[in-house]
Amino acid sequence: MTTKAEVYKCKVCGAILAVITGGKGELACCNQKMAEVTPDKAKRLIHDMPRPGTP
């Protein structure tokens, strides 16, 4: 089960997912369960993401 504002990362490909609306079930990527990221790590991941329209 996921809840709003959680962040998950794929251990295989590095894809990052932020939950907007929680729900039942588990998140999976590359045929594996995604790992929940701590709030501090999530802030760093989101801060380092490229923004559309920036060089």
Biopython code that builds the backbone (N, CA, C, O; Angstrom):
import numpy as np
from Bio.PDB.StructureBuilder import StructureBuilder

atoms = [
    (1, "MET", "N", (0.843, -1.178, 0.000)),
    (1, "MET", "CA", (0.000, 0.000, 0.000)),
    (1, "MET", "C", (0.892, 1.246, 0.000)),
    (1, "MET", "O", (1.857, 1.330, 0.760)),
    (2, "THR", "N", (0.569, 2.170, -0.826)),
    (2, "THR", "CA", (1.315, 3.422, -0.893)),
    (2, "THR", "C", (0.480, 4.561, -0.325)),
    (2, "THR", "O", (-0.750, 4.523, -0.357)),
    (3, "THR", "N", (1.159, 5.561, 0.190)),
    (3, "THR", "CA", (0.463, 6.737, 0.687)),
    (3, "THR", "C", (1.013, 7.972, -0.005)),
    (3, "THR", "O", (2.111, 7.961, -0.561)),
    (4, "LYS", "N", (0.232, 9.023, 0.042)),
    (4, "LYS", "CA", (0.579, 10.284, -0.616)),
    (4, "LYS", "C", (1.947, 10.785, -0.147)),
    (4, "LYS", "O", (2.271, 10.712, 1.038)),
    (5, "ALA", "N", (2.733, 11.287, -1.078)),
    (5, "ALA", "CA", (4.029, 11.933, -0.859)),
    (5, "ALA", "C", (5.177, 10.966, -0.598)),
    (5, "ALA", "O", (6.271, 11.412, -0.251)),
    (6, "GLU", "N", (4.971, 9.661, -0.750)),
    (6, "GLU", "CA", (6.087, 8.723, -0.637)),
    (6, "GLU", "C", (6.884, 8.761, -1.938)),
    (6, "GLU", "O", (6.349, 9.100, -2.994)),
    (7, "VAL", "N", (8.164, 8.412, -1.853)),
    (7, "VAL", "CA", (9.030, 8.372, -3.025)),
    (7, "VAL", "C", (9.673, 6.992, -3.084)),
    (7, "VAL", "O", (10.129, 6.461, -2.072)),
    (8, "TYR", "N", (9.702, 6.421, -4.286)),
    (8, "TYR", "CA", (10.269, 5.093, -4.497)),
    (8, "TYR", "C", (11.315, 5.161, -5.602)),
    (8, "TYR", "O", (11.252, 6.019, -6.483)),
    (9, "LYS", "N", (12.287, 4.235, -5.543)),
    (9, "LYS", "CA", (13.334, 4.184, -6.552)),
    (9, "LYS", "C", (13.555, 2.733, -6.962)),
    (9, "LYS", "O", (13.556, 1.832, -6.124)),
    (10, "CYS", "N", (13.742, 2.522, -8.264)),
    (10, "CYS", "CA", (14.032, 1.194, -8.790)),
    (10, "CYS", "C", (15.506, 0.886, -8.549)),
    (10, "CYS", "O", (16.380, 1.691, -8.870)),
    (11, "LYS", "N", (15.772, -0.289, -7.981)),
    (11, "LYS", "CA", (17.147, -0.702, -7.697)),
    (11, "LYS", "C", (17.901, -1.095, -8.964)),
    (11, "LYS", "O", (19.132, -1.117, -8.972)),
    (12, "VAL", "N", (17.168, -1.405, -10.038)),
    (12, "VAL", "CA", (17.799, -1.862, -11.275)),
    (12, "VAL", "C", (18.121, -0.701, -12.214)),
    (12, "VAL", "O", (19.278, -0.509, -12.590)),
    (13, "CYS", "N", (17.102, 0.074, -12.593)),
    (13, "CYS", "CA", (17.300, 1.120, -13.602)),
    (13, "CYS", "C", (17.417, 2.528, -13.024)),
    (13, "CYS", "O", (17.803, 3.457, -13.734)),
    (14, "GLY", "N", (17.084, 2.697, -11.734)),
    (14, "GLY", "CA", (17.205, 4.004, -11.101)),
    (14, "GLY", "C", (16.013, 4.920, -11.299)),
    (14, "GLY", "O", (16.074, 6.093, -10.931)),
    (15, "ALA", "N", (14.922, 4.410, -11.876)),
    (15, "ALA", "CA", (13.722, 5.229, -12.064)),
    (15, "ALA", "C", (13.200, 5.689, -10.703)),
    (15, "ALA", "O", (13.219, 4.932, -9.733)),
    (16, "ILE", "N", (12.732, 6.940, -10.644)),
    (16, "ILE", "CA", (12.212, 7.516, -9.408)),
    (16, "ILE", "C", (10.726, 7.793, -9.594)),
    (16, "ILE", "O", (10.304, 8.308, -10.629)),
    (17, "LEU", "N", (9.933, 7.445, -8.571)),
    (17, "LEU", "CA", (8.495, 7.630, -8.639)),
    (17, "LEU", "C", (8.026, 8.330, -7.365)),
    (17, "LEU", "O", (8.349, 7.891, -6.261)),
    (18, "ALA", "N", (7.275, 9.403, -7.513)),
    (18, "ALA", "CA", (6.676, 10.106, -6.379)),
    (18, "ALA", "C", (5.179, 9.823, -6.395)),
    (18, "ALA", "O", (4.522, 9.997, -7.422)),
    (19, "VAL", "N", (4.642, 9.390, -5.265)),
    (19, "VAL", "CA", (3.226, 9.051, -5.162)),
    (19, "VAL", "C", (2.416, 10.323, -4.957)),
    (19, "VAL", "O", (2.659, 11.079, -4.016)),
    (20, "ILE", "N", (1.456, 10.553, -5.839)),
    (20, "ILE", "CA", (0.578, 11.716, -5.738)),
    (20, "ILE", "C", (-0.701, 11.345, -5.000)),
    (20, "ILE", "O", (-1.167, 12.092, -4.140)),
    (21, "THR", "N", (-1.263, 10.195, -5.335)),
    (21, "THR", "CA", (-2.446, 9.681, -4.664)),
    (21, "THR", "C", (-2.155, 8.245, -4.259)),
    (21, "THR", "O", (-1.850, 7.419, -5.120)),
    (22, "GLY", "N", (-2.239, 7.928, -2.987)),
    (22, "GLY", "CA", (-1.943, 6.584, -2.507)),
    (22, "GLY", "C", (-2.982, 5.579, -2.946)),
    (22, "GLY", "O", (-4.057, 5.944, -3.423)),
    (23, "GLY", "N", (-2.651, 4.299, -2.780)),
    (23, "GLY", "CA", (-3.575, 3.248, -3.148)),
    (23, "GLY", "C", (-3.077, 1.886, -2.722)),
    (23, "GLY", "O", (-2.025, 1.768, -2.094)),
    (24, "LYS", "N", (-3.830, 0.864, -3.062)),
    (24, "LYS", "CA", (-3.485, -0.511, -2.724)),
    (24, "LYS", "C", (-2.472, -1.057, -3.718)),
    (24, "LYS", "O", (-2.336, -0.548, -4.830)),
    (25, "GLY", "N", (-1.772, -2.090, -3.304)),
    (25, "GLY", "CA", (-0.821, -2.761, -4.178)),
    (25, "GLY", "C", (0.602, -2.313, -3.920)),
    (25, "GLY", "O", (0.856, -1.446, -3.083)),
    (26, "GLU", "N", (1.529, -2.918, -4.654)),
    (26, "GLU", "CA", (2.938, -2.596, -4.530)),
    (26, "GLU", "C", (3.453, -2.060, -5.856)),
    (26, "GLU", "O", (2.977, -2.457, -6.919)),
    (27, "LEU", "N", (4.414, -1.168, -5.792)),
    (27, "LEU", "CA", (5.000, -0.602, -7.001)),
    (27, "LEU", "C", (6.141, -1.490, -7.476)),
    (27, "LEU", "O", (6.947, -1.965, -6.676)),
    (28, "ALA", "N", (6.201, -1.709, -8.783)),
    (28, "ALA", "CA", (7.237, -2.565, -9.347)),
    (28, "ALA", "C", (7.804, -1.926, -10.606)),
    (28, "ALA", "O", (7.107, -1.230, -11.343)),
    (29, "CYS", "N", (9.086, -2.181, -10.830)),
    (29, "CYS", "CA", (9.785, -1.717, -12.027)),
    (29, "CYS", "C", (10.858, -2.760, -12.323)),
    (29, "CYS", "O", (11.454, -3.312, -11.398)),
    (30, "CYS", "N", (11.104, -3.030, -13.574)),
    (30, "CYS", "CA", (12.105, -4.035, -13.975)),
    (30, "CYS", "C", (11.833, -5.382, -13.300)),
    (30, "CYS", "O", (12.761, -6.097, -12.922)),
    (31, "ASN", "N", (10.546, -5.717, -13.154)),
    (31, "ASN", "CA", (10.093, -6.970, -12.545)),
    (31, "ASN", "C", (10.549, -7.144, -11.100)),
    (31, "ASN", "O", (10.662, -8.274, -10.624)),
    (32, "GLN", "N", (10.814, -6.044, -10.394)),
    (32, "GLN", "CA", (11.191, -6.110, -8.986)),
    (32, "GLN", "C", (10.425, -5.047, -8.212)),
    (32, "GLN", "O", (10.029, -4.017, -8.757)),
    (33, "LYS", "N", (10.228, -5.322, -6.930)),
    (33, "LYS", "CA", (9.554, -4.364, -6.053)),
    (33, "LYS", "C", (10.432, -3.122, -5.907)),
    (33, "LYS", "O", (11.642, -3.231, -5.710)),
    (34, "MET", "N", (9.817, -1.941, -6.005)),
    (34, "MET", "CA", (10.569, -0.695, -5.849)),
    (34, "MET", "C", (10.845, -0.444, -4.375)),
    (34, "MET", "O", (10.051, -0.828, -3.516)),
    (35, "ALA", "N", (11.973, 0.203, -4.080)),
    (35, "ALA", "CA", (12.376, 0.487, -2.705)),
    (35, "ALA", "C", (11.910, 1.886, -2.312)),
    (35, "ALA", "O", (12.072, 2.845, -3.068)),
    (36, "GLU", "N", (11.324, 1.986, -1.109)),
    (36, "GLU", "CA", (10.931, 3.303, -0.611)),
    (36, "GLU", "C", (12.187, 4.069, -0.212)),
    (36, "GLU", "O", (13.120, 3.504, 0.360)),
    (37, "VAL", "N", (12.196, 5.349, -0.518)),
    (37, "VAL", "CA", (13.339, 6.209, -0.225)),
    (37, "VAL", "C", (13.004, 7.066, 0.993)),
    (37, "VAL", "O", (11.867, 7.516, 1.142)),
    (38, "THR", "N", (13.988, 7.296, 1.867)),
    (38, "THR", "CA", (13.768, 8.120, 3.054)),
    (38, "THR", "C", (13.462, 9.559, 2.632)),
    (38, "THR", "O", (13.843, 9.969, 1.536)),
    (39, "PRO", "N", (12.784, 10.324, 3.477)),
    (39, "PRO", "CA", (12.461, 11.712, 3.122)),
    (39, "PRO", "C", (13.693, 12.559, 2.778)),
    (39, "PRO", "O", (13.642, 13.358, 1.843)),
    (40, "ASP", "N", (14.789, 12.400, 3.511)),
    (40, "ASP", "CA", (16.002, 13.180, 3.213)),
    (40, "ASP", "C", (16.579, 12.810, 1.856)),
    (40, "ASP", "O", (16.963, 13.688, 1.083)),
    (41, "LYS", "N", (16.642, 11.515, 1.564)),
    (41, "LYS", "CA", (17.161, 11.054, 0.271)),
    (41, "LYS", "C", (16.229, 11.512, -0.854)),
    (41, "LYS", "O", (16.698, 11.891, -1.927)),
    (42, "ALA", "N", (14.912, 11.481, -0.616)),
    (42, "ALA", "CA", (13.947, 11.912, -1.625)),
    (42, "ALA", "C", (14.137, 13.384, -1.966)),
    (42, "ALA", "O", (14.068, 13.761, -3.135)),
    (43, "LYS", "N", (14.376, 14.218, -0.960)),
    (43, "LYS", "CA", (14.604, 15.642, -1.208)),
    (43, "LYS", "C", (15.822, 15.855, -2.101)),
    (43, "LYS", "O", (15.795, 16.687, -3.008)),
    (44, "ARG", "N", (16.887, 15.106, -1.842)),
    (44, "ARG", "CA", (18.094, 15.230, -2.682)),
    (44, "ARG", "C", (17.822, 14.762, -4.103)),
    (44, "ARG", "O", (18.248, 15.410, -5.059)),
    (45, "LEU", "N", (17.110, 13.631, -4.256)),
    (45, "LEU", "CA", (16.808, 13.111, -5.587)),
    (45, "LEU", "C", (15.968, 14.102, -6.386)),
    (45, "LEU", "O", (16.253, 14.365, -7.554)),
    (46, "ILE", "N", (14.927, 14.653, -5.751)),
    (46, "ILE", "CA", (14.028, 15.575, -6.438)),
    (46, "ILE", "C", (14.741, 16.884, -6.756)),
    (46, "ILE", "O", (14.539, 17.458, -7.826)),
    (47, "HIS", "N", (15.571, 17.356, -5.835)),
    (47, "HIS", "CA", (16.319, 18.605, -6.057)),
    (47, "HIS", "C", (17.281, 18.476, -7.234)),
    (47, "HIS", "O", (17.475, 19.437, -7.978)),
    (48, "ASP", "N", (17.887, 17.303, -7.412)),
    (48, "ASP", "CA", (18.873, 17.084, -8.468)),
    (48, "ASP", "C", (18.259, 16.772, -9.831)),
    (48, "ASP", "O", (18.981, 16.663, -10.822)),
    (49, "MET", "N", (16.930, 16.627, -9.892)),
    (49, "MET", "CA", (16.288, 16.309, -11.169)),
    (49, "MET", "C", (16.337, 17.508, -12.108)),
    (49, "MET", "O", (16.148, 18.642, -11.669)),
    (50, "PRO", "N", (16.590, 17.270, -13.404)),
    (50, "PRO", "CA", (16.570, 18.387, -14.355)),
    (50, "PRO", "C", (15.163, 18.945, -14.494)),
    (50, "PRO", "O", (14.184, 18.199, -14.459)),
    (51, "ARG", "N", (15.066, 20.237, -14.648)),
    (51, "ARG", "CA", (13.781, 20.913, -14.801)),
    (51, "ARG", "C", (13.550, 21.199, -16.289)),
    (51, "ARG", "O", (14.479, 21.582, -17.000)),
    (52, "PRO", "N", (12.312, 21.011, -16.757)),
    (52, "PRO", "CA", (12.020, 21.313, -18.159)),
    (52, "PRO", "C", (12.332, 22.764, -18.490)),
    (52, "PRO", "O", (11.988, 23.669, -17.729)),
    (53, "GLY", "N", (12.976, 22.979, -19.612)),
    (53, "GLY", "CA", (13.272, 24.344, -20.057)),
    (53, "GLY", "C", (14.543, 24.934, -19.511)),
    (53, "GLY", "O", (14.874, 26.081, -19.814)),
    (54, "THR", "N", (15.275, 24.162, -18.697)),
    (54, "THR", "CA", (16.547, 24.666, -18.184)),
    (54, "THR", "C", (17.703, 24.087, -18.998)),
    (54, "THR", "O", (17.606, 22.967, -19.501)),
    (55, "PRO", "N", (18.771, 24.827, -19.127)),
    (55, "PRO", "CA", (19.901, 24.314, -19.920)),
    (55, "PRO", "C", (20.628, 23.173, -19.259)),
    (55, "PRO", "O", (21.593, 22.651, -19.816)),
]
sb = StructureBuilder()
sb.init_structure("model")
sb.init_model(0)
sb.init_chain("A")
sb.init_seg("    ")
for serial, (resi, resn, name, xyz) in enumerate(atoms, 1):
    if name == "N":
        sb.init_residue(resn, " ", resi, " ")
    sb.init_atom(name, np.array(xyz, "f"), 0.0, 1.0, " ", f" {name:<3s}", serial, name[0])
structure = sb.get_structure()
